[in-house]
Amino acid sequence: MSTSSTGLNAETPLSPVYPFNAPGEPITLYDGPVTGSAGTEVPGVVQLDCSPKLGISWSVQTEDHDPASTDRTGLSLLELGFELPASSRDTVSGGWSNGTSYGDPTAPLDRVIAHWFNLPRWLGSAHLAARAADGTPRLVRAGRSVYEADGWRITLDVRPDHEAVLSDVRQTDIYVMTHAMEIRRLNGTSFTGVEVTPVLSAMHVGLSFALGRWVAPALPVGQNDHEQTVWGQWGPVLCDPARRISSGWWYPEDQASLADLLACILPAFRNSCTGQALRLQMQYAITAIADRGFVEQRIMSGAAGLEHVMWQELVLSGRLTEAEFTSRAWPAHKKLRTLLTDAGVDLRVRAADLPATAAFAIGQQVNEPRSADGADVVTRVRNRLVHPKETQEPVYGVKGLVTETWLLTRHYLALLVLRSIGYRGSYQDLSRTNRWVGETETVPWT
């Protein structure tokens, strides 16, 4: 604990192992002698590229480099004592790598430091006593967030100049380190790299699912109780370019809901069976929620996610047999309606929020004994996109219908995934585009 010059109590910020970068600036991971298969020692550099995409690259820094001295499949990093699998580009003086783990994954760790890329700024629970570039003291208000879940204590510190570095992110696709994260056991006991890996994975997928775009905890470094590095990972991680505005269901100022999400997903990812299913569903949801790419593509991804959830909740749970699930007695809209009704989700289509969808639903009454609800529209539009019966499908004849079907699809998928993990916090209704910023509501099943 420290006290700032303003008199407010403030914590000492976490120190990232790899310093915060300028937007798009590469992060040096290694700068020193390397050898290849020929055994010749040459100066080399390994870095994490942060534009135009996030990835590991390497180069040898010498004018009289002998191509035979560097292997096309690996570089020995002499000062670090491990080998980096590497591939060459046009010449063998530089290339790329899918990364590697180093050290002992079973060695006891006291903490892990990871480096978050492209997270938004939100208000945490404690101030930070940082320093500006010229060394003068600087108070970062509410810059620290702390979460306790599944036996872990997770601390997230924002970089002091977060607002400045993300001020022009729309101008180009960049990646910038925005937060430092520390993971420890709540009871203070040691743990291993094997044990903390599911936590990192849950944080990666979970926060991306919440924000509606990929954000990433990269370059984890495991340290023992003497602050010595004994384990770590280098590698490219899935991450979308930085953005200032989230398109997800979570409102970033709602810390209680994020804590609730972490309490749900950390145990799920620790279980290899539930973790794999949840990861896949969230990956579908992230693609469906994001407002990038073709709308039809987002609908297809969302429909695949809904199908996965329906199979898990209806067949794997024993409510339906496989034959019943695929029978004509259980069409897609009936299966989806069953799960949404169980979750308490309102299936009405309101013209004030979704005018094109409401018009389409009314038009379907010609062939249906009842008015179409949200489950009808989502499954019917998806089916007509996948299995067109006419040259110009009717779904394109209703202006705005495809876009609104995407909104409903991502809304339903996000809610069903949240319900499957027992989440009971708040969310932003993804079917509405006319809501106020920060307007949230409690999930319907509570």
C-alpha positions in Angstrom: 0.0 0.0 0.0 1.2 3.5 -0.8 -0.2 7.0 -0.6 -0.3 9.4 -3.5 0.5 13.1 -3.4 -3.3 13.8 -3.4 -3.7 12.1 -0.1 -5.7 9.2 -1.5 -4.6 5.6 -0.7 -3.1 4.0 -3.8 -1.5 0.7 -4.6 1.9 0.1 -6.3 1.2 -1.0 -9.9 2.1 -4.4 -11.1 5.3 -4.4 -13.2 4.8 -6.2 -16.5 7.7 -8.5 -17.4 7.7 -7.0 -20.9 7.2 -3.2 -20.9 4.1 -1.5 -22.2 4.4 -0.8 -25.9 3.3 2.1 -28.0 0.3 1.3 -30.3 1.5 -1.2 -32.9 5.1 -1.2 -31.7 6.7 -4.6 -31.5 7.7 -6.0 -28.1 11.2 -7.5 -27.8 11.2 -10.9 -26.2 14.9 -11.7 -26.8 17.9 -9.8 -28.1 21.1 -11.9 -28.0 23.2 -14.7 -29.5 21.4 -17.5 -31.3 22.5 -20.6 -33.1 21.0 -22.8 -35.8 21.7 -26.4 -36.9 25.1 -25.5 -38.2 26.1 -24.4 -34.7 27.3 -20.9 -35.8 26.6 -18.2 -33.2 25.0 -15.0 -34.6 23.2 -12.0 -33.0 19.4 -12.5 -33.1 16.2 -10.8 -32.1 12.8 -12.4 -31.3 9.8 -10.1 -30.9 6.0 -10.0 -30.6 4.7 -8.1 -33.6 1.8 -5.8 -32.8 0.8 -4.7 -36.3 -0.8 -5.6 -38.7 -1.4 -8.7 -36.7 -0.3 -10.2 -33.4 2.5 -12.8 -33.9 6.0 -14.0 -33.1 8.8 -13.1 -35.5 12.6 -13.5 -35.5 15.6 -12.1 -37.3 19.4 -12.5 -37.3 21.3 -9.2 -37.0 24.5 -9.4 -39.0 25.6 -8.3 -42.5 27.9 -11.2 -43.2 25.3 -13.8 -42.1 25.9 -17.3 -43.5 22.5 -18.8 -44.4 23.7 -22.3 -43.5 24.2 -21.1 -39.9 20.5 -20.8 -39.1 18.1 -23.7 -39.1 14.8 -23.4 -40.8 13.1 -25.3 -38.0 14.5 -23.8 -34.8 16.7 -21.2 -33.1 18.7 -21.9 -29.9 18.4 -18.8 -27.7 21.7 -19.1 -25.9 21.1 -16.6 -23.1 17.7 -18.1 -22.2 18.7 -21.7 -22.6 15.9 -23.0 -24.8 15.1 -23.5 -28.4 12.4 -21.6 -30.3 10.7 -23.5 -33.2 11.0 -21.2 -36.2 10.1 -21.0 -39.8 11.8 -18.9 -42.5 10.2 -16.4 -44.9 11.9 -15.7 -48.3 15.3 -15.9 -46.7 16.7 -17.6 -43.7 17.7 -14.3 -42.1 14.2 -13.9 -40.6 10.9 -15.5 -40.2 8.1 -16.4 -37.9 7.3 -18.8 -35.1 4.2 -20.4 -33.5 6.0 -19.9 -30.1 6.9 -22.3 -27.4 6.7 -23.0 -23.7 9.9 -22.8 -21.7 10.9 -23.9 -18.3 9.3 -26.6 -16.2 5.5 -26.7 -16.3 5.4 -28.7 -13.1 7.7 -26.4 -11.1 6.1 -24.7 -8.1 5.0 -21.1 -8.9 4.2 -18.3 -6.5 2.5 -16.1 -9.1 2.0 -15.7 -12.9 2.3 -12.3 -14.7 0.4 -12.0 -18.0 0.1 -9.1 -20.4 -3.3 -8.2 -21.7 -3.8 -6.8 -25.2 -6.6 -4.5 -26.3 -8.7 -4.5 -23.2 -10.9 -1.4 -22.6 -10.6 0.8 -19.6 -13.0 0.4 -16.8 -13.2 1.6 -13.2 -11.7 -0.9 -10.7 -11.7 -1.0 -6.9 -8.4 0.7 -6.1 -6.2 3.6 -7.2 -2.7 3.1 -8.5 0.3 5.2 -7.6 2.1 5.3 -10.9 4.7 7.5 -12.5 4.6 9.5 -15.7 7.2 9.1 -18.4 9.3 12.0 -16.9 9.3 10.3 -13.5 6.7 12.5 -11.8 4.1 10.8 -9.6 0.8 10.1 -11.2 -2.4 8.9 -9.7 -4.4 6.4 -11.8 -7.9 6.5 -10.3 -9.7 3.1 -10.0 -6.9 1.5 -12.1 -6.9 -1.8 -10.2 -9.5 -4.6 -10.4 -9.3 -7.7 -8.2 -11.3 -10.8 -8.6 -11.5 -13.9 -6.5 -12.8 -17.1 -8.1 -12.3 -20.8 -7.9 -9.5 -20.5 -5.4 -7.6 -17.8 -7.4 -6.9 -14.2 -6.8 -6.7 -12.3 -10.1 -5.4 -8.7 -10.1 -5.7 -6.5 -13.2 -3.8 -3.2 -13.4 -4.5 -0.8 -16.3 -1.6 1.0 -17.9 -1.4 4.7 -16.7 -1.8 6.2 -20.2 -4.5 3.8 -21.4 -6.8 6.7 -22.7 -3.9 8.2 -24.7 -2.7 5.1 -26.4 -6.2 4.1 -27.6 -7.2 7.5 -28.7 -6.6 6.8 -32.5 -7.2 3.1 -32.7 -9.7 3.4 -35.5 -7.1 4.6 -37.9 -5.3 1.3 -38.3 -5.3 -2.3 -37.0 -3.1 -2.2 -34.0 -2.4 -4.3 -30.9 -1.3 -2.6 -27.7 -0.6 -3.9 -24.2 -3.2 -2.3 -22.0 -3.1 -4.2 -18.7 -0.8 -6.3 -16.5 -2.3 -9.2 -14.7 -1.2 -11.2 -11.7 -2.6 -14.6 -10.7 -2.0 -16.1 -7.3 -3.6 -18.8 -5.1 -6.1 -17.3 -2.7 -4.6 -19.4 0.2 -1.0 -18.4 -0.7 0.0 -21.9 -1.7 2.1 -22.7 -4.8 0.8 -24.0 -8.1 2.1 -25.1 -11.5 2.0 -24.0 -15.1 -0.2 -26.9 -15.8 -2.7 -25.8 -13.2 -2.8 -22.2 -14.2 -3.2 -22.8 -18.0 -7.0 -23.4 -17.8 -7.3 -20.1 -15.8 -5.5 -18.2 -18.6 -7.7 -20.0 -21.2 -10.9 -19.2 -19.3 -9.9 -15.5 -19.0 -9.0 -15.3 -22.7 -12.2 -16.8 -24.0 -14.5 -15.5 -21.2 -13.5 -11.8 -21.5 -13.6 -12.0 -25.3 -17.1 -13.5 -25.1 -18.2 -10.7 -22.7 -16.8 -8.0 -24.9 -17.9 -9.4 -28.3 -14.4 -9.4 -29.7 -11.1 -11.3 -29.1 -8.9 -9.8 -26.4 -5.8 -11.7 -25.2 -3.7 -12.4 -22.1 -0.3 -13.0 -23.8 3.2 -13.9 -22.7 2.5 -15.5 -19.3 5.5 -15.7 -17.0 5.6 -18.0 -13.9 7.8 -16.9 -11.0 8.7 -18.8 -7.8 8.7 -17.3 -4.3 12.2 -15.7 -5.1 10.7 -13.9 -8.1 12.8 -16.1 -10.4 11.2 -17.0 -13.8 10.8 -20.8 -13.9 8.1 -21.2 -16.6 6.5 -19.2 -19.4 4.9 -19.2 -22.8 5.6 -17.3 -26.0 3.1 -17.6 -28.8 0.6 -15.8 -31.1 -2.8 -15.5 -29.4 -6.1 -14.9 -31.0 -6.9 -11.2 -30.7 -8.9 -8.6 -32.6 -7.6 -5.1 -33.4 -8.0 -2.6 -30.6 -11.3 -0.8 -30.3 -12.7 1.8 -27.9 -16.3 0.5 -27.9 -17.5 -3.0 -27.0 -20.2 -4.7 -28.9 -20.6 -7.4 -26.3 -23.3 -8.2 -23.7 -21.2 -7.1 -20.8 -21.0 -3.4 -19.8 -17.4 -2.9 -18.7 -18.3 -0.7 -15.7 -20.2 -3.6 -14.1 -17.5 -5.2 -12.0 -20.0 -7.4 -10.1 -21.1 -9.1 -13.3 -17.6 -9.7 -14.5 -16.8 -11.3 -11.1 -19.9 -13.5 -11.4 -18.8 -14.5 -14.9 -15.3 -15.5 -13.7 -16.8 -17.5 -10.8 -18.8 -19.5 -13.4 -16.2 -20.1 -16.1 -13.1 -20.8 -14.1 -14.5 -24.1 -12.7 -16.0 -25.0 -16.1 -12.7 -24.6 -17.9 -10.9 -26.7 -15.2 -13.1 -29.6 -16.2 -11.8 -30.9 -19.5 -15.2 -32.1 -20.7 -17.3 -29.0 -19.9 -14.4 -26.7 -20.8 -14.2 -27.9 -24.4 -17.9 -27.6 -25.0 -18.1 -24.2 -23.4 -15.0 -22.9 -25.3 -16.6 -23.9 -28.6 -20.0 -22.3 -27.8 -18.3 -19.1 -26.7 -16.2 -19.1 -29.9 -19.3 -19.3 -32.0 -20.8 -16.5 -29.9 -17.8 -14.2 -30.2 -18.0 -14.5 -34.0 -21.8 -14.0 -33.9 -21.7 -11.0 -31.6 -18.9 -9.1 -33.3 -20.1 -6.4 -35.7 -17.5 -7.2 -38.4 -17.7 -9.2 -41.5 -20.8 -10.3 -43.5 -24.1 -10.4 -41.6 -24.9 -13.7 -43.1 -21.6 -15.1 -41.7 -22.5 -14.0 -38.2 -26.0 -15.6 -38.5 -24.4 -18.9 -39.5 -21.9 -18.8 -36.7 -24.7 -18.0 -34.2 -26.9 -20.8 -35.6 -24.1 -23.3 -35.2 -23.7 -22.2 -31.6 -27.4 -22.5 -30.9 -27.4 -26.0 -32.5 -24.5 -27.0 -30.2 -26.3 -25.6 -27.1 -29.5 -27.4 -28.1 -27.8 -30.7 -28.5 -26.1 -30.4 -25.2 -29.1 -29.3 -23.3 -31.7 -31.6 -24.9 -29.8 -34.7 -26.0 -26.8 -35.0 -23.7 -29.0 -34.1 -20.7 -31.3 -37.0 -21.6 -34.4 -34.9 -22.3 -34.6 -36.1 -25.9 -33.1 -39.1 -27.7 -31.0 -38.6 -30.8 -33.9 -39.9 -32.9 -36.3 -37.5 -31.3 -33.9 -34.6 -31.7 -33.6 -35.1 -35.5 -37.3 -36.1 -36.0 -39.9 -33.9 -37.7 -41.8 -33.7 -34.4 -39.0 -31.5 -33.1 -38.2 -28.9 -35.7 -35.5 -26.3 -35.0 -37.9 -23.6 -33.9 -39.5 -25.9 -31.3 -36.1 -27.0 -29.9 -34.9 -23.4 -29.6 -38.3 -22.2 -28.2 -38.1 -24.9 -25.5 -34.7 -23.8 -24.2 -35.5 -20.1 -24.4 -38.8 -20.6 -22.6 -37.0 -22.6 -19.9 -34.6 -19.7 -19.5 -37.5 -17.2 -19.2 -36.5 -15.3 -22.3 -39.2 -13.1 -23.9 -39.9 -14.5 -27.4 -42.2 -11.7 -28.5 -41.1 -9.6 -31.5 -41.7 -6.0 -30.7 -42.0 -3.6 -33.7 -40.5 -0.7 -31.7 -37.2 -2.6 -31.4 -37.2 -4.9 -34.5 -39.6 -3.5 -37.1 -38.5 -5.6 -40.0 -38.7 -8.8 -37.9 -42.2 -7.9 -36.8 -43.3 -7.3 -40.4 -41.9 -10.7 -41.4 -43.5 -12.4 -38.5 -46.9 -11.0 -39.4 -46.4 -12.1 -43.0 -45.8 -15.7 -41.9 -49.4 -15.8 -40.4 -50.7 -16.6 -43.9 -49.2 -20.1 -43.6 -49.2 -20.5 -39.8 -52.1 -20.9 -37.4 -50.3 -18.6 -34.9 -48.1 -15.6 -35.1 -44.4 -16.2 -35.5 -42.2 -15.5 -32.5 -38.4 -14.9 -32.2 -37.6 -18.6 -32.4 -39.6 -18.9 -35.6 -37.9 -16.0 -37.3 -34.4 -16.9 -36.3 -34.6 -20.5 -37.5 -36.7 -19.7 -40.6 -34.4 -17.0 -41.9 -31.3 -19.1 -41.2 -32.9 -22.0 -43.2 -33.8 -19.8 -46.1 -30.2 -18.5 -46.2 -28.7 -22.0 -46.2 -31.4 -23.7 -48.4 -32.7 -21.0 -50.8 -35.7 -22.0 -52.8 -36.0 -19.0 -55.0 -33.7 -16.8 -57.1 -34.4 -13.8 -54.8 -35.2 -15.1 -51.4 -38.1 -13.4 -49.5 -35.8 -12.6 -46.6 -34.0 -10.0 -48.7 -37.3 -8.5 -49.7 -37.9 -7.2 -46.2 -35.4 -4.4 -45.7 -33.4 -4.9 -42.5 -34.6 -8.4 -41.8 -31.3 -10.1 -42.1 -29.6 -7.6 -39.8 -32.3 -8.0 -37.2 -32.1 -11.8 -37.4 -28.4 -11.4 -36.6 -29.3 -9.3 -33.6 -31.8 -11.9 -32.3 -29.5 -14.8 -33.0 -26.6 -13.3 -31.0 -29.0 -12.3 -28.2 -30.4 -15.8 -27.8 -27.0 -17.5 -28.1 -25.4 -15.2 -25.5 -28.2 -15.8 -23.0 -28.3 -19.6 -23.5 -24.5 -19.8 -22.9 -24.7 -17.7 -19.8 -27.6 -19.8 -18.5 -25.6 -23.0 -19.1 -22.8 -21.9 -16.8 -25.1 -20.6 -14.0 -24.4 -16.9 -14.6 -26.8 -14.7 -12.6 -25.5 -11.1 -13.2 -26.6 -8.4 -15.6 -26.3 -8.1 -19.4 -26.9 -5.8 -22.3 -29.7 -6.9 -24.6 -27.9 -7.6 -27.9 -31.2 -7.7 -29.9 -31.7 -3.9 -29.3 -29.7 -1.1 -31.0 -31.8 1.7 -29.5 -30.8 1.2 -25.9 -28.8 3.7 -23.8 -25.1 3.2 -23.2 -24.8 1.2 -20.0 -28.4 0.1 -20.0 -28.4 -3.4 -18.5 -30.9 -5.8 -17.0 -30.7 -8.9 -14.9 -30.7 -12.2 -16.7 -34.3 -13.5 -17.0 -33.8 -16.8 -15.2 -33.0 -15.1 -11.9 
